């Protein structure tokens, strides 16, 4: 039986990596060895970036809630504690949405939190 050379599989693997490197500048999108390094780094960074995005959004929500709470005479921590004591389960994403788009609704929640603390 004749030997099968590995050129076709290698070519396929190279093309797969070069396709992922499409849009990169210079040798990073043309030469396999350099493209492979760039793609590996980019994939690792994109994985880390997906985790960081979650942290950054939570940070943004907390900043928005804090700003709105201070307008209603509370700090962020007192607001969250008051809501917890009052058995109001609402996540930070929704609270931030209320703070931005529905000031009256947020004000009502702030009043409930104040009463619960006192």
N, C-alpha and C positions, 0 to 999 in steps of 0.2 A: 504494500500500500504506500502511496506517495506521501511525502511529508507536506503538511500544510504550513505555509509561512504565516507569521503573525502580523503582517503588514496591514491587512484590512482592519483587524481589531484595533490596532494602534492608531490607525487613521481615524477610526470612528471615535475613539476616546479623545484624541486630540481635537477633533471637530466639535465634540460636545463641550469641551472646556473653552475653546475659542468662541463658540456661540454664546456662552455665559459671559465672556469678556467683551462682547460686542459693545461698542460705544466708549470703551476705554481709550486713552490717548497713547499714540505712538506704538512702541513695541509691546505694550501691555495687551493690545488687541490683535497683534500680528504673530508674535513668536510664542510657541507653545510653552516653553519653560518659564518665561516671564509672566505669561497669561495665567498659568497654573498657580503661581504664587499669589498674584493679584486676586484671582477668583477665590482661593482658599481664605485669604485675609478678608475679602468682602463678605463671604458667607459667614465667617466668624463674627464680623462686626454687625451684620444684619441680625444675627441671633441675639447678640447682646443688646442691639438697638430696640428689639421688640420688648425686652425686659425693661429697658430704660424708659420707653414710652409710657408704660404703666405707672412708673414712679413719677414721671413728669406731670402726667395728667392728675394724679392724686394731689401733687403739690399745688397745681393750678386751682383745683377745686377748693383745697383748704385755704388758699390765699383769698379766693372770692368769698367764701363763707365768712372768713375772718373780717374782711372789709365790710360786708353787709351787717355782720353781728355788731361790730363797733359803731355803726351808724344807728343801731338800735340799743346802744348802751350795754353791750355785753362783749366779752372777749370770746375768742374761738373756743377755748377750753371750757369756759363757763356755759356757753351755748350748747356744746356737745354733751356736757354733763347734765344740764337741765333737761335736754331731750331724752337722755337715757333714763333719768329719774322719772320723767313723765310717761315712760313706756312708749315713746314715739320712735318706731324703727324706720328711719329713712336714711338712705345712703348718701355719701358725700356728693356723688355725681348729681343726684336729684336736688339736694340742698343748694348746690352751686347753680343749678339751672333755675331754681326758684329765686335765688339771690339776684340773678341777672335779669330774668324775664318777668318775674312776678313779685315785686317789692312788697305788695300788700300781704300776700300769702306768707312771705318770709317774716314779715313783721308780726303776723299772728303766731307763727311758730316761736319767734323770739319772746313774745309775751308769755306763752305757755311755759317756755324754758325758765323765764324769770320767776314765775309763780312756783314752779316745781322746786327751784333752788331755795326760795324763801320759806 
